[in-house]
Amino acid sequence: MRTHYCGDVTEALLDQDVEICGWVHRRRDHGGVIFIDLRDREGRLQVVFDPDREEAFASADRARPEWVLRITGRVRRRPAGTANNNLGSGQVEVLAHEIEVLNEAKTPPFQLDDTDVGEDVRLRHRYMDLRRPAMQQHLVTRARVTSFMHRFLDGYGFLDIETPMLTRATPEGARDFLVPSRLHAGSFYALPQSPQLFKQLLMMSGLDRYYQIVRCFRDEDLRADRQPEFTQLDVETSFMDEGEITELMEQMVRELMHDVAGVNLPDSFPRMTYDEAIERFGIDRPDLRIPMELVTVSDLLTDVDFKVFAGPARDPRGRVAALRVPGGASLTRKQIDEYTDFVGRYGAKGLAYIKVNDPTAGVEGLQSPILKFLPESVVTDILARTGAAAGDLIFFGADRAKVVNESLAALRVRLGHDLELIEGEWRPLWVVDFPMFEYDEDDGRYYALHHPFTAPKTDSVEALKAADPESLVSRAYDLVLNGTELGGGSIRIHRPEMQWAVFERLGIDAEAAQEKFGFLLEALEYGAPPHGGIAFGLDRLVMLIAGAGSIRDVMAFPKTQTGTCLLTDAPAGVDNQALDDLHIRVRRPQKG
Amino acid sequence: MRTHYCGDVTEALLDQDVEICGWVHRRRDHGGVIFIDLRDREGRLQVVFDPDREEAFASADRARPEWVLRITGRVRRRPAGTANNNLGSGQVEVLAHEIEVLNEAKTPPFQLDDTDVGEDVRLRHRYMDLRRPAMQQHLVTRARVTSFMHRFLDGYGFLDIETPMLTRATPEGARDFLVPSRLHAGSFYALPQSPQLFKQLLMMSGLDRYYQIVRCFRDEDLRADRQPEFTQLDVETSFMDEGEITELMEQMVRELMHDVAGVNLPDSFPRMTYDEAIERFGIDRPDLRIPMELVTVSDLLTDVDFKVFAGPARDPRGRVAALRVPGGASLTRKQIDEYTDFVGRYGAKGLAYIKVNDPTAGVEGLQSPILKFLPESVVTDILARTGAAAGDLIFFGADRAKVVNESLAALRVRLGHDLELIEGEWRPLWVVDFPMFEYDEDDGRYYALHHPFTAPKTDSVEALKAADPESLVSRAYDLVLNGTELGGGSIRIHRPEMQWAVFERLGIDAEAAQEKFGFLLEALEYGAPPHGGIAFGLDRLVMLIAGAGSIRDVMAFPKTQTGTCLLTDAPAGVDNQALDDLHIRVRRPQKG
């Protein structure tokens, strides 16, 4: 129906006849002539209607925004001084000979150029929202990312293999979406949270290298920027150790960023242990673009009278840490109060600080409500250890280590943005040597920090059984980019006796292990190869690359924070017959 | 952990040291030496252990089938006369220097070489079944097919765009799988039967060219070779008519078959109308490799006394058709009885036939129980019209047209295989000009033959409203290969008034249309472009290309005919808390 996309009509086509199809982006009369900006996926093109072509002129005169037109005409250079250098097609226009109205349109619910439209309206009329060039570009970027992944992994002999969506509920994970079975009354499928066990089974099947770009599901309360269904690039390989896997995946990400975004990542991504990341940044996915670090000062404070510091400093599970903010001395009282509220959300009970006006002038050069509680020598040591310079400010966190780490990690990122301290564009990082287990105080038990199939560093079942659970380190690795976790993976357990031992340390007894993971434990008995893999969160990766403001902006049809599709109005009620067929009934919420 | 795949070790590596990993396929002692055939995804390799390397020899001596080994050794030529020309690595062997047992294995539940293992056992131990080279090859073929599709469609500017899996129930389709919502009590998501409406909405969003290799779901009773979840290649494009779409898709299939299977399909696929396909083959997906056709003989039989023929011959909804079977005169009475039973499954009440021993000898040259009921001139006309030759047999179908078509279509395929009449390897066909509507006698209403969004050939809403529903032809097209429907699609309705009119003809009133399809009808009001597309069944396509016996053999983890995963034992019961969270209860089947 057309010879060219609107955006592809350039000076190379001067004096040629073209046929184009698209949407009326704007129509205006000017000096008895009608101008229509016609828009398609590739761009916009100015079309001119002269009154001497009566029929075409009359149709153009009727046309309104978002009408769909097919136009035949000749490409000509725009008159001098009227070129639009912002458009690829901005040097030319098309003089229309014929016009066909392919469809009319009602007045749009919002202007495509309007950047201040509520997200609910955008989602309800998603077919309009997706006509915006920026939104189309996000989806184009997403398609380029997945296309690159297919090419890269196909090239390295990875097989794209599909795993089931109707599967068995995952114990030990987040809440599953369930699907009632019609043929098996009272039984349910679960939608996969990840293809973890299936990809391990594929390795046990000898398929050697697997990948899949796959939808995953979690029925969790949706925090900002989470979706009930999300997509991951899932990779698994046999006979490779963590060095080989991370090297290959690093190469993929490096080439991907170059190919899709023109970004040059470093030749070798830095590595950092989990312990170091927590110590220096309070978090296992530090944004290395922010030139601030946490500095432990507990040892300097164990003997001070100031209980707020001395208590956590003496507590083995406590921490006192300082965060030097370059130039932070200019922060106002009001700003500091706001940051105090901010860290309060992470459980911090306050936010002590010292403003450093002149570090050479002793306490006279400082300004702080806590100076009176601290010996001068301690203050001097803190200044020296943090490297404070004139004009800096030092914030303190003093509490259980978890609270200090979470609050100062968040504060660090917030300050980095607020004070525009961010350096460099892209800072990737591998975080390694994660703990195997994490104690949950509420449940009074250990959980696997990654998942229960992650291999420990030790090959010895006896060592695993004997060690302090908190001291055990796993063969897991996370790839972090600018403070976002792009992906995470591990070497998996491939010997049945080690898997049993890990279940035991997680407090899963033999009967429960058999009930929940019997098929995996059995498969491990039949010659499982050493294997490992990784999964990347596609939505977040594309969001970073596309520079989108939310993951909803890189998904065609996302859901709201209550899991609703405003366009189709899903979820919805269904008729009783359907429920009868599935052997279920709706249980109405009880009042009162 | 290795330098080469087992299957990649060839004479090019003679006298080099290699490291290989894999499974013990076979182990044997011969003349004091141990031979292990080591297997990985790429093939098998013979490894030799000499007793003078004591440690390696002892480990090799312990090894059993399916143990996982890592071996270091030197490649050498096999002794004269011991080469295995069936293996890529069959000219060489590896003299082992070192061996590492990566994992042991219990005695496998079945021998990988055993071709006579029950499917239940194979599915229960799928990780063993998938170690068979044939099964691995099927999954490799599948990966090559999807890889090709990505490359082809990316190359033509199609965007790989994901559509939701948690969506709204589809009225007018098969039964949906439902997913109870936790956040919206009493509401349900449905898993998509296809992304039909979303891909149309993407066209209305101006995204121009879309594709997706996407999981789809139907909660139907599973006939042989159906799966509750299946995969389709889903394509949609704007501003292309059916000629352009089928041409591009034909090119894709042609290049795909060449690239993946080395098959050369014709430069231009033949086209046939739905009516012609039904007339000549009784079915809209004829296998053109079978050189037999149905021939209508109703007009010759309206006046005969033989009611079995005359009744359907006179009935406007009846049909009498002949099927000439080349060489069929050699069929025995017992065989003919079996075919009679066979067509009975399709509702045929009998299977009349005439054996043609000598077509020049009048009725003397024929053999048939029905000759006595038919005038000789009629018999002569039938012989002439069917082109019967000596040694042929003519079968007859006489009943309602639907019964005749279905039974003779099935009989034709069965005879084609039984009598080895199949000619040529690959015979593609486009079937076009489908009816818009199909009357369902049970429900007493019309249904859309494809789906209710399929455009009619007429652009006139008035013509659509006025015409006999059975006379209306759609802009749908199906691609058939060797009697299998590979894909089907259509140009869609893009004007709201036409969509309303089609709903009306389907007996869907305005209120129901608004309730079920309101968002689509609204989207059509805002400038929907002309658009159309197609969907290919990936599982079946791969099955054809791979020469697999069932679609289960081209899926990594298929389900049984009752929708069970024998490996993971899904679906399964869930605890009451999970059901409470979802606001549902299981309704136990009522006894008696």
Interface residues (C-beta under 8 A of the other chain):
Chain A: M1 R2 Y5 C21 G22 W23 R39 D40 R41 E66 W67 V68 R70 L102 N103 E104 A105 K106 P108 P109 H125 R126 Y127 M128 D129 L130 R131 Q136 L139 V140 R142 A143 T146 S147 H150 R151 D154 L159 D160 I161 E162 T163 P164 M165 L166 T167 R168 A169 R175 D176 F177 L178 V179 P180 S181 R182 L183 H184 A185 G186 S187 F188 Y189 A190 L191 L197 F198 L201 L202 M204 S205 G206 L207 D208 R209 R215 F217 D219 P228 E229 T231 S238 F239 M240 D241 E244 H494 R495 F519 A523 E525 Y526 G527 A528 P529 P530 M555 A556 F557 K559 T562 G563 T564 C565 L567 T568 D569 A570 P571 A572 G573 V574 A578 L579 D580 D581 L582 H583 I584 R585 V586 R587 R588 P589
Chain B: M1 R2 C21 G22 W23 R39 D40 R41 E66 W67 V68 R70 L102 N103 E104 A105 K106 P108 H125 R126 Y127 M128 D129 L130 R131 Q136 L139 V140 R142 A143 T146 S147 H150 R151 D154 L159 D160 I161 E162 T163 P164 M165 L166 T167 R168 A169 R175 D176 F177 L178 V179 P180 S181 R182 L183 H184 A185 G186 S187 F188 Y189 A190 L191 L197 F198 L201 L202 M204 S205 G206 L207 D208 R209 R215 F217 D219 P228 E229 T231 S238 F239 M240 D241 E244 H494 R495 F519 A523 E525 Y526 G527 A528 P529 P530 M555 A556 F557 K559 T562 G563 T564 C565 L567 T568 D569 A570 P571 A572 G573 V574 A578 L579 D580 D581 L582 H583 I584 R585 V586 R587 R588 P589
